[in-house]
Amino acid sequence: MSQRFFSTKSPGQFVDVKEAVLRSLPADNGLYMPEKISPLGDEFWKNWRDYSFAELGFHIARQVFQDSVPADEMERIVNEVVTFEAPVVSVKEQEHVLELFHGPTLAFKDFGARFMARLMGYLTRNDDGLLTVLVATSGDTGGAVASAFHGVPGTRVVILYPKGKVSGLQEKQLTTLGQNITAIEIDGTFDDCQRLVKSAFLDREMSEKLNLTSANSINISRLVPQSFYYFEAARQLPEGVEPVFVIPSGNFGNLTAGLLAEIMGLPVKHFVAATNINDVVPAYLADGSYTPRPSVQTISNAMDVGAPSNFARMQNIFGDQWEKMKERIAGYAYNDEITRDTIRRIQKETGYVLEPHGAVGWLAAEQWRKNCPEDHTVVLETAHPSKFLDVMEEELGEGSVDIPERLACLADQEKVAYEMKPEEEVFHAWLRDFSE
Ligand SMILES: *Cc1c(COP(=O)(O)O)cnc(C)c1O
């Protein structure tokens, strides 16, 4: 049986996998969800603790996509995606961290971006012409998407980023790959970049000619592989332990992937949503009123989100019932000051180096443990500390963080990017030239 997908705004209408993945965002501005996800079967549960990370991933991906993607193709895709580990580190006896930063660009976004790239490659294998992926980035997403699509046949990527507003090494992640990856440095803001990308999609002729698609984080194919590591984490804990997952959150993709894992049968004691002062979801969990607002800048900037895009999926999963959501998810928020204190305190107490997003998660885990000290808490550590070197060195001193070779080596590589004013006509003319 094939899986079908519906928009959260039109639950009775379905599209196939190709439409859901390549269109990314339904025309009604909802979000795509799989029609049916059922718990994994007995055969899986008999063996799951002995499966490799990639084997777990294969069974989970099959459960979601079913026969929409043939088993042998899905196996190949997952094997190409899951080539690095997601280790659970026990910082204290029952206080664990799930390290999601061992991929090529040192953030959990590698899982989603790599899976999406390969799935798109498969879905367009018989199409004429190249698939053009347009993406606007303010940091982590662009690097993960560029690395994921690099060298994938039949695809090319155009990345727009705001000049002077991404860190030096982040910029190198976007601008040094070459081949099918092209970077455009926009003399403007991240919002300008997003506006330009949107304008290209709205131009139907352009969109069709270039076979445009988007790689933003609401794509359903980025979510599914994020479920893999919830199983992988649970497998590393002692048998019978039901973990409390603590998830530093911005757009709530990671948390939604955890909910999908639970629907597929993974035993989870509870979910804890941890945010910085952009606390729209913790506030909703507290009193049932959802009030999106402009985001505020913090040191955990990948979570500076004022209108979390996956909230619609969370609501769909809980049937739009606040009481049900707050029964399963606790929500806590923290400011930069206490986050900085926590980075210093935990390093001193345990030697473990948390980066700002992980530190927000750690605080929430401590809060949870006040009432349930016997639980095993697993904080998702979403990126490597070296990606936030400024903050880390302010708190822990210069040289306190090792920079992994794959990031450090970028420093000497040559940046290649087009420079452009943030004007639609200029960008569209460039795209037309590019497509010739
Ligand atoms: C993207 C990102 C987040 C937020 O994840 P969501 O799935 O959007 O909630 C947290 N931490 C880091 C380092 C990120 O890059």
The ligand as an SDF file (V2000), in Angstrom:
LIG
                    3D

 15 15  0  0  0  0  0  0  0  0999 V2000
   17.1250   24.1690   13.9500 C   0  0  0  0  0  0  0  0  0  0  0  0
   17.7310   24.0780   15.3140 C   0  0  0  0  0  0  0  0  0  0  0  0
   16.9480   23.9790   16.4870 C   0  0  0  0  0  0  0  0  0  0  0  0
   15.4390   24.0290   16.4650 C   0  0  0  0  0  0  0  0  0  0  0  0
   14.8790   22.8560   16.0000 O   0  0  0  0  0  0  0  0  0  0  0  0
   13.3150   22.7730   15.6260 P   0  0  0  0  0  0  0  0  0  0  0  0
   13.1390   21.4280   15.0590 O   0  0  0  0  0  0  0  0  0  0  0  0
   13.0720   23.8880   14.6550 O   0  0  0  0  0  0  0  0  0  0  0  0
   12.5460   22.9760   16.8900 O   0  0  0  0  0  0  0  0  0  0  0  0
   17.5960   23.8260   17.7130 C   0  0  0  0  0  0  0  0  0  0  0  0
   18.9470   23.8240   17.7820 N   0  0  0  0  0  0  0  0  0  0  0  0
   19.7380   23.9390   16.7010 C   0  0  0  0  0  0  0  0  0  0  0  0
   21.2140   23.9550   16.8620 C   0  0  0  0  0  0  0  0  0  0  0  0
   19.1640   24.0710   15.4230 C   0  0  0  0  0  0  0  0  0  0  0  0
   19.9660   24.1990   14.3390 O   0  0  0  0  0  0  0  0  0  0  0  0
  1  2  1  0
  2  3  1  0
  2 14  2  0
  3  4  1  0
  3 10  2  0
  4  5  1  0
  5  6  1  0
  6  7  2  0
  6  8  1  0
  6  9  1  0
 10 11  1  0
 11 12  2  0
 12 13  1  0
 12 14  1  0
 14 15  1  0
M  END
$$$$
